[in-house]
Amino acid sequence: APTQEEALERASAVRKLFAPQISIARPADQYAVAREFIPGEKLGTTAYKRRMPVTTLAAAVPAATAKVGDRLGIHLGETSGTSTRVVTWEPWETTERGEESGLAVLCAGLGGGKSTAGGNIIYRSLMQGVPWTVLDPSGRLTALCALPDLAGRAEAIDLLDAPAGVLNTYRVIAEPVREHYDSELDWKVASDHAGETRRMLTSNVLRSMLPRQMQDHVLTEVALLRAVGKVHATYTSSTTYVVDELARLDGDPELRRHAGYMADFLREAAKTSHGRLIFPSGYYLDKGSETPLLTVYSLRGLALPDESTPYSDDLDERLSMCVLYLAAWLTQRAMYSGDVHARKGIFLDEAWALSTFGSGRRFIDRASRDSRKHNTRVLLASQNPSDLLKLDLANLISAAFIGRLTDEQAQRDALRFLPGVPEGVGYEAIFGTLSRPSRQGKRGAREFVFSDGTGSIERIRMDMSAHPELLDALSTTADPEKARNRLARHRLEAVASDAISMQDTEKCQDLAEESA
């Protein structure tokens, strides 16, 4: 109103109009009540409830941010909204207290920061003494083993150059340790289960090597089951023993002849570069050896068949899939061989390669379900969320890091990893705004939508500024300045510059002597 008196009259008229159904009071100190709408100001009085549209409330507190993570775990970075809040995360909180799965997913497109985020989590928990086993087909994460902080405590193993028999099907299944079980009965049950798994794994892998006509033959499975059954399912057995049993298998003439063909083919396959990894030439002397804090298995140069083709006629591609499958089992061995109560970690990069085949899907499903029992954090990284959705693991995921995704279908698929977030209301577009490049063309620190497993979801920025050597090791972006030809050119220029400086120094000395 124009004047105070007229305003009081209008207020009195409104109060009388709604009385007695609605009671309208005039609070004292109107100035303090009005200042409540200024961000940062205290409440004028606590005697009333404030009701206003959510848009008005949001405009009054533009610096608010959601709480995500916890105050106990490793430092991931900070929230990347209008205001920033430090984000910490305890990866084993869900398995130790929440009694949930230890499965977490990392999804982002090319250059989205999957390997960097995974390496950041691994490095910071390694500094706490938690052992990790990594399967990285590309081999880029082997740079972690060269960090000074992990000298003598990390091992990088290129499985394609490893000794023969490193992927022996009997060896990749861990032998249960008596000290890790409460009773003798539990230990014996675990030992029997390990033996059954070795037999199943050996039969599946050897059959996968065979040509398609031989795989589909009715006598193939009979011969394999008999041969595998005659070999002791212990840690020290070998796939070579199974081939020998096939060669001398008893039975009717047709079965013996077919088993002989299988043995001949498998012996020839064992001579190939990939086959020698599965067929050991002798006993692999690593039982009882000390396990490093970090083990990174790489498979650089592995040729995988097209995921749309259920079967490959190429022996090298079939052996490659067997190698990848057994490498995954070798990685998983750390979960079952260690103390069930101790913290452990497994990281599988490029999980899409495993998700496209039935044996790989069974492996990931088992690792996800057993992670809670063995207190293991399992990280699966993939470029496409749909690859992980094919595994039907959405119900087992306890945490998710979703990076930059530009495809609309991939954005919709990624929402299924974020509990409580509805589809079709506009949240999908957020994934396309993550890690936007600057004017210089660089994206800087990568951003993720982080679901911490407790219902909190927020946009965060991975911060590794305190560890520049870690960031350099994990960076997969090509730097032309680090190319060998440019480094050699810089060294030549430096040598030439030093030579010119020496000549100038000698001239100055000569002039000084002449002046003297």
Secondary structure, DSSP 8 states (H G I E B T S, - for coil): --SHHHHHHHHHHHHHHHTTTS-----S-HHHHHHTTSTT---S-SSS-----HHHHHHH-TT-----SBSSSEEEEEE-SSS--EEEE-TTHHHHTS----EEEEE--TTSSHHHHHHHHHHHHHTTT--EEEEETT-GGGGGGGSGGGTTTEEEEEGGGS-TTTT-TTTSS----GGGSSSHHHHHHHHHHHHHHHHHHHHHHHHHHS-HHHHT-HHHHHHHHHHHHHS--STT--HHHHHHHHHT--S-HHHHHHHHHHHHHHHHHTTSTTGGGTS-SS--TTTT----SEEEEE-TT-----TT-S--S-HHHHHHHHHHHHHHHHHHHHHHHS-TTS-EEEEESSTHHHHTSHHHHHHHHHHHHHTTTTTEEEEEEES-HHHHHTTT-TTTEEEEEE-----HHHHHHHGGGSTT--SSSSGGGGGGGTT---TTS---S-EEEEE-SSS-EEEEEE--TT-HHHHHHH--S--GGGSHHHHHHHHHHHHHHHHHHHHHHHHHHHHHHHH-
